[in-house]
Amino acid sequence: MKFRRGLCAAALLGLLTVMFPGQPASAAPNWNLVWSDEFNGTSLNRSNWTAEIGTGSSGWGNHELQYYTDRTQNLQVTGGNLVITARKEPYGGMNYTSARIKTQGLQNFTYGKVEARIKLPSGQGLWPAFWMLGSNINSVGWPKSGEIDIMERVNNNSYVNGTVHWDAGGHADYGRTSGSLDFSQYHVYSIEWDAKYIRWFVDGQLFNEFYIENGTGNTEEFQKPFFLLLNMAVGGSWPGAPDNSTPFPSQMLVDYVRVYKNTN
């Protein structure tokens, strides 16, 4: 998914309320770890994750150029990390391979703190992401399912994006970017999500927030269960295609994924 279209006019009035609710922030939460994958084994934990295979529909909705596999060449758990590797190689009718995993049907979450410690690659046409989709997507479709992009980075951007997509009489989205980051290092990407707000952080620093209380701006999607995804796309409508400067193979290293609930 992760379509990149403009905000529909029908959502503009509601979005003003979403962006400027005029309400104070809630008290600081007390987080309790309820689920995690520390990637300390030697293979992917299939009770947590399913690997998606193929090219999806229209390049996973974004005209992406990779074929997703669950081969060790693209998807490994090694050295305490989940390793997603994008390669330039002919496979399945495509010229690139990579991997995409999800917790759909296995682990679903409503509200909480969701975070991952990740080291991201740089390169034209690379599109790593840590994100969430509504668990009802198979019955209602996208964007009615809702989408929460905890972290996306394209190309050689010095920042990451945090975005939501939802249905407001058509596709609507809202997002902001972080400050500049040193992508030679790991960073912790997270959201804090409750019935009133979704807030985005990098290394504990807030860079975006979105008001959802009582379905404001047709945002009722965000009061329902979601599942997690990790992937690295190659090419697509947003980043564009790789070029001769793009390093292959390129790796996305995930140290852990953790979900917390507020015990207050």
C-alpha positions as CSV (number, residue, x, y, z in Angstrom):
1,M,0.0,0.0,0.0
2,K,1.4,3.4,1.1
3,F,-0.2,5.2,-1.9
4,R,1.0,8.8,-2.5
5,R,-1.9,10.9,-3.6
6,G,-3.1,14.4,-2.6
7,L,-5.5,15.1,0.2
8,C,-9.1,15.0,-1.1
9,A,-11.1,18.2,-0.8
10,A,-13.8,16.5,1.3
11,A,-11.3,15.9,4.1
12,L,-10.0,19.4,4.4
13,L,-12.5,20.8,6.9
14,G,-12.2,17.7,9.1
15,L,-8.4,17.9,8.9
16,L,-8.4,21.4,10.3
17,T,-10.0,20.0,13.4
18,V,-7.6,17.0,13.4
19,M,-4.5,19.3,13.2
20,F,-5.7,21.9,15.6
21,P,-8.0,20.2,18.2
22,G,-7.5,22.9,20.9
23,Q,-7.2,20.3,23.7
24,P,-4.3,19.7,26.2
25,A,-2.2,16.6,25.9
26,S,-3.0,13.8,28.3
27,A,-0.9,12.8,31.3
28,A,2.4,11.0,30.6
29,P,1.7,7.3,30.1
30,N,3.2,4.5,32.0
31,W,4.3,1.9,29.5
32,N,4.3,-1.9,30.1
33,L,5.8,-4.2,27.5
34,V,3.2,-6.6,26.1
35,W,4.9,-8.0,23.0
36,S,8.2,-8.0,21.2
37,D,10.5,-9.7,18.7
38,E,14.1,-9.2,19.6
39,F,15.4,-11.2,16.6
40,N,17.9,-13.1,18.7
41,G,17.4,-16.5,17.0
42,T,18.6,-17.9,13.8
43,S,15.3,-17.7,11.8
44,L,12.2,-15.6,11.5
45,N,9.6,-16.4,14.2
46,R,6.6,-17.6,12.1
47,S,4.3,-17.2,15.1
48,N,4.8,-13.5,14.8
49,W,5.5,-12.8,11.1
50,T,4.4,-13.9,7.6
51,A,6.5,-13.1,4.6
52,E,4.7,-11.7,1.6
53,I,5.8,-13.0,-1.8
54,G,5.6,-11.6,-5.3
55,T,4.8,-8.2,-6.9
56,G,1.4,-7.5,-5.4
57,S,-1.2,-5.6,-7.4
58,S,0.4,-2.9,-9.6
59,G,3.7,-3.2,-7.7
60,W,2.0,-3.3,-4.3
61,G,-0.1,-0.3,-5.3
62,N,2.9,1.9,-5.9
63,H,4.5,0.6,-9.2
64,E,7.4,-0.8,-7.2
65,L,10.1,-2.7,-9.0
66,Q,11.0,-5.5,-6.7
67,Y,9.9,-9.1,-6.3
68,Y,9.5,-10.0,-2.6
69,T,10.9,-13.4,-1.5
70,D,11.5,-15.2,1.8
71,R,14.9,-16.5,0.6
72,T,17.8,-16.1,2.9
73,Q,19.3,-13.8,0.3
74,N,16.5,-11.3,1.1
75,L,15.3,-12.2,4.5
76,Q,17.4,-13.4,7.5
77,V,17.6,-13.3,11.2
78,T,21.3,-13.1,12.1
79,G,23.6,-11.4,14.5
80,G,20.7,-10.2,16.7
81,N,19.0,-8.4,13.7
82,L,16.3,-9.0,11.2
83,V,18.1,-8.3,7.9
84,I,16.1,-7.3,4.8
85,T,18.3,-7.2,1.8
86,A,17.5,-5.5,-1.5
87,R,19.4,-7.0,-4.5
88,K,19.7,-6.1,-8.1
89,E,19.0,-9.4,-9.9
90,P,16.5,-10.9,-12.4
91,Y,13.9,-12.8,-10.5
92,G,10.2,-13.5,-11.2
93,G,10.1,-11.2,-14.1
94,M,11.5,-8.3,-12.1
95,N,15.0,-6.8,-11.9
96,Y,15.2,-6.4,-8.1
97,T,14.4,-8.6,-5.1
98,S,13.7,-7.7,-1.4
99,A,11.5,-8.7,1.5
100,R,8.3,-7.7,3.2
101,I,6.9,-9.2,6.4
102,K,3.7,-8.6,8.4
103,T,2.0,-9.8,11.6
104,Q,-1.5,-9.9,10.0
105,G,-3.6,-12.6,11.6
106,L,-0.9,-13.3,14.1
107,Q,-0.4,-10.2,16.2
108,N,-2.8,-7.3,16.2
109,F,-2.8,-4.1,18.3
110,T,-5.1,-1.3,19.3
111,Y,-3.4,1.7,21.0
112,G,-0.1,1.6,22.8
113,K,3.5,2.5,22.1
114,V,5.0,0.7,19.0
115,E,8.7,1.0,18.4
116,A,11.6,-0.5,16.5
117,R,15.3,0.1,16.5
118,I,16.5,0.2,12.9
119,K,19.5,1.0,10.8
120,L,18.5,2.2,7.3
121,P,20.3,2.2,4.0
122,S,20.8,5.1,1.7
123,G,20.4,5.1,-2.1
124,Q,18.3,6.4,-4.9
125,G,15.2,4.3,-5.3
126,L,15.4,2.6,-1.9
127,W,12.2,2.8,0.3
128,P,12.4,1.1,3.7
129,A,9.4,1.3,6.0
130,F,8.0,0.4,9.4
131,W,4.3,0.7,9.3
132,M,0.8,-0.6,10.2
133,L,-2.5,-1.4,8.4
134,G,-6.0,-1.9,9.8
135,S,-6.7,-5.6,10.5
136,N,-9.9,-5.4,8.6
137,I,-8.3,-4.5,5.3
138,N,-9.4,-7.7,3.6
139,S,-13.0,-6.9,4.2
140,V,-13.1,-3.1,3.8
141,G,-10.1,-2.4,1.5
142,W,-7.7,0.5,1.5
143,P,-7.9,3.3,2.6
144,K,-10.9,2.5,4.7
145,S,-8.7,0.2,6.8
146,G,-6.5,3.0,7.8
147,E,-2.7,3.1,7.6
148,I,-0.1,4.4,10.1
149,D,3.4,4.9,8.6
150,I,5.6,4.9,11.7
151,M,8.7,5.5,9.6
152,E,9.4,5.7,5.9
153,R,12.6,6.9,4.2
154,V,13.2,7.4,0.5
155,N,16.4,7.8,-1.5
156,N,19.1,9.8,0.3
157,N,16.7,12.0,2.3
158,S,18.2,13.3,5.5
159,Y,14.9,12.7,7.4
160,V,12.1,10.2,7.8
161,N,8.4,10.6,7.2
162,G,5.6,9.8,9.7
163,T,2.2,9.7,8.0
164,V,-1.4,8.5,8.3
165,H,-3.8,7.5,5.5
166,W,-7.5,7.1,5.9
167,D,-10.9,7.4,4.2
168,A,-12.8,10.7,4.3
169,G,-15.1,10.3,1.4
170,G,-12.0,9.4,-0.5
171,H,-8.3,9.0,0.3
172,A,-6.9,11.5,2.8
173,D,-3.4,11.6,4.3
174,Y,-1.5,13.8,6.8
175,G,2.2,13.6,7.6
176,R,5.3,15.4,8.7
177,T,9.1,14.8,8.6
178,S,11.6,14.4,11.3
179,G,14.8,16.5,11.7
180,S,18.0,15.4,10.0
181,L,19.4,12.1,11.1
182,D,22.7,10.3,10.9
183,F,21.7,7.1,8.9
184,S,25.1,5.4,9.6
185,Q,23.6,4.7,13.0
186,Y,20.6,2.9,14.5
187,H,17.6,5.0,15.5
188,V,14.4,4.2,17.5
189,Y,11.3,4.9,15.5
190,S,8.0,4.9,17.4
191,I,4.4,6.0,17.8
192,E,2.4,6.6,20.9
193,W,-1.3,5.9,20.0
194,D,-4.4,6.3,22.2
195,A,-8.1,7.1,21.6
196,K,-7.2,10.8,21.3
197,Y,-3.9,11.1,19.4
198,I,-1.2,9.4,17.3
199,R,2.2,10.9,18.0
200,W,5.5,10.1,16.1
201,F,9.0,10.0,17.7
202,V,12.6,9.4,16.6
203,D,14.9,8.6,19.5
204,G,12.2,9.9,21.9
205,Q,11.9,13.3,20.1
206,L,8.4,14.2,19.0
207,F,8.0,15.3,15.3
208,N,4.4,14.8,14.4
209,E,0.9,14.4,16.1
210,F,-2.5,13.7,14.8
211,Y,-5.9,14.1,16.6
212,I,-8.4,11.3,16.3
213,E,-10.7,11.5,19.3
214,N,-14.4,10.5,18.5
215,G,-13.5,9.9,14.8
216,T,-12.7,13.6,14.2
217,G,-12.2,14.2,10.5
218,N,-13.6,10.7,9.6
219,T,-10.7,9.1,11.4
220,E,-12.7,6.3,13.1
221,E,-10.3,3.8,11.4
222,F,-7.7,4.6,14.1
223,Q,-9.9,3.2,16.9
224,K,-9.6,-0.4,15.7
225,P,-6.9,-3.1,15.6
226,F,-3.9,-2.8,13.3
227,F,-1.0,-5.2,12.3
228,L,2.6,-4.4,11.8
229,L,4.7,-4.5,8.6
230,L,8.4,-4.1,7.8
231,N,9.7,-4.0,4.2
232,M,12.1,-2.4,1.8
233,A,10.7,-1.5,-1.6
234,V,12.8,-0.7,-4.6
235,G,11.6,2.0,-6.9
236,G,7.9,3.1,-7.1
237,S,5.9,6.2,-7.6
238,W,7.4,8.1,-4.7
239,P,11.2,7.4,-4.7
240,G,11.6,6.7,-8.5
241,A,13.8,4.1,-9.9
242,P,17.3,3.2,-8.8
243,D,20.3,4.5,-10.8
244,N,23.9,3.7,-11.2
245,S,24.7,5.3,-7.8
246,T,22.4,3.0,-5.9
247,P,24.3,0.5,-3.8
248,F,23.3,-3.2,-4.2
249,P,22.9,-5.2,-2.1
250,S,21.5,-2.8,0.4
251,Q,20.3,-3.8,3.9
252,M,17.7,-2.7,6.4
253,L,18.8,-3.9,9.9
254,V,16.1,-4.2,12.6
255,D,17.4,-4.8,16.1
256,Y,13.9,-5.2,17.7
257,V,10.2,-4.4,17.5
258,R,8.3,-3.8,20.7
259,V,4.8,-3.0,21.7
260,Y,3.8,-1.4,25.0
261,K,0.4,-0.7,26.7
262,N,-0.4,2.2,28.9
263,T,-1.0,0.9,32.5
264,N,-2.5,4.2,33.7
